[in-house]
Amino acid sequence: MKSKKIKIFIKTTLIVVLFLFCVNFVSGYFSQRVKMYVKQKAQLEASNLISKTIKTEVLPNIDLENMVKIIIGENNKVESIFVNTYQVNQIAAKISENLSDLLRSFDSQELNNLSLPLGIILSDTLFGDLGPSVNIKIYPVGSIIVDIISECEHYGINNSLLTIFVSVHVMFATIIPFQHDEVQVAMEIPLIVQIIQGEVPRYYYSNKNNDFIPYPIND
């Protein structure tokens, strides 16, 4: 009689433990931790693939030297800076074309090898790389947004820093069993980073008695 009660207790305990494990597993599978893992994994791999495509297929085939024209006036002063609009439009169109071809061929790309280890459902620190894996499917949705942006900001003493970069935005859908989410991949790739030198001021300021007093520089 006593052994029978022990067996019943053991069975009940096992059922309760198994039930709690299943509840915890299901809760973990739909947790924010898993969604964040899938999102970050998709963003990282997609960004690397897009960046690699732009740097290897687009940038080597464009003329970056003629993108910016700097007009030098008297005394070697920079009078104006012109950005070649035609060249910029060509670059944007070329990037859009190459990325469109890349996204259309996603079935044969390495992004289809993304996986979610089931161990991360229980804990991302203890079991993050353990257990079998679930495939993460990813495919592009919507259109590709490509823009060439130029910025000019102060740099050092009377200098300016001119930056021209490619801004790319692509929306992806990620799918794992019973879950669907959308991930936006946004990245910026610099094309030109150039320092535009200006005229150095012919005076400096000295701080005496908490007052800033200008002192001219004599040649």
N, C-alpha and C positions, 0 to 999 in steps of 0.2 A: 504493500500500500504506500509506504514511504517512497519507494523508488518510482512508483507511478506519479506521485506528486512532483518529484524532482524532474521527471521527464516533461511533465506538463509545464512546469516553471521554465525549463530550458527552452522548450518550443515557443512559449509565450514571449520569452525574452528575445529569442531570435527573430520572431515576427515583428516585435516592436522595433528592434534595432534595424531590421531590413526596411520597415516602413519609414522610420526616421531618415535612414540613408537615402531612400528614394525621394522623399520630400526635399531633403537638403540638396540632392543632386539636381532635381528639376528646378528648384529655386535658384541654384547656382547657375544652371544653364541659361536661364532667362535674366540673369543679373546684369547690372551695369558693368561689372568687371569683364564679362565675356563680350559684351557689345563694344566696350572700349578696346579690347584686344583685337577683335576683328577689324574695327575701324582703323586702328593704328597700323596694323599689319598691311591692310589694303592701301592706306595712304603712303606708307614707306615704299612698298614694292612698286606701286603705280608711279610715284614720283621719280624713283630711280630709273624706271624704264622710259618715262617721258623725257627726263633730262638726258639720258644716254642717247635717245633718238635725235634730239635737237642738236646735241654737241657733235655727233658723228655723221648725221645725214644732212644737216642744214648749215650750221656755222662754217664748215670748211668750204662750202660752195658759194658763199656770199662775199662781197667786197666791203669789208668793214672800214677800210681806210677812206673810202669816199662817202661815208655816211655823215661825217661832220666836217664842215669847212670853217676854218677860223680866219677872219680878216684881220691882218696886222696893219696898223696905221703908222703914223709918224712916231719916232722914238720907241719903236717896237711895242707899242701899246695895242692891246686887243680892242678893236672897235666893235666887232659883232661876231656872232656865231650862228651859222646856218646848219640846220639839220636837213639832210636830203630826204624829202618826203617821199619821192618815188622809190628810193632805196628802202625806206622804212616799210612802205606798203608791200614791196616785193618780199621782204623778209617775213612779214606777218602772213602773207599768202602762202609762202613756202612752208612755214611752220605748220599752218593749218592743214595744208595738203598732206604733209608727212605724218602728222598726228592722226588725221582721218584714216590714212592707209594703215597705220599702226593699230588703231582701235578696231578697224574692220577685220583684222587678222588675229584678234584676241584668242580665238580657239586654239591657235598653235603657239601661244606665248606662255612664258613661264608663270604668269599670274594664275593660271589654272592649277598650279601645284601648291597653292597656299593651303594651309591646314590649321585646324584648331585642336591642340592636344586636349584630350578629355580630362587630364589631370588638373588643368587650370580651372576647371569648373569647381573643384573642391577648394583649391588654394593656388594662387599664382606664385607664391613664394616657396611652398613645400613640394607641390606636385606639378609645377608648371610645364615640365617637359616629359612627364610620365604618361603612360597609358596609350591606347590607340588614338587615332586622330580622325577628325571629321573634315572633309574637304570644304574649303571656302570658295564658292563660286563668285566671280566678279565680272561685271560687264558694264560698258559705258551706257549712260542714258543722257538724252538731251544733246545739245550741240557743244562744240569746243569754242571757248572764248579766248582769243589771242589778241594781245595788245602790246604795242611798243611804247614804252613810257620813258620820257627824258626828264631828269631832275637836275637842277643846278643850285648848289648851296655854298655858303661861305666856308672857306677852308684856310686855316692859318691866318697870316697877315695879308689882307688885300688880295687873297687868292680865292678861286672858286673851284669847286669839284663838280665836274659834269659827269653824270651817270646816265647811260641809256641801257635799259634792260627789257627783256621779254617777260610779260606777265601772261601766265597760262592758267585757265580755270576749266576743269573737267569734272563732271558729275558721274559717279559710279554707283552701281547697285551691288550690294553684297548679300549673298544668300548662304545660309546654313540651314539644316533641317528645322522647320517650324519658325524660322526667323528671317526677316527681310529688312534691310536698312539701306539708306543712301549716304554716300560719303563724297564730300567735295575735296578734290585735290587742287590746291592752289600753290603755284610756285613761281619764283622769279629767277631768271638766268641773266646775269650781266653780259652785255655786249661790249660796251665801252665804258671805261672808268678813266677819266683824264683830268689832270689838274691844269686849270687855266691860270697862268701867272699874271698878277696885276702889278701895279706900281707900289713899291714899298714906301710908306710914309717918310717924309724927310724931317721928322721930328719924333721925339719920344717923350714920355711923361714920367716924371719923378715924383715920388710921394714923400713930401716933407711936412712934418707937423699936421698930418692928416689932410693936407691939401695937394691936389695933383697939379703940378706946375709944368707947362710945356717947355722943353729945351730944344732949340733948333739944332740940326746936325749940319755942321759946316764941312763942305767938301775939302 
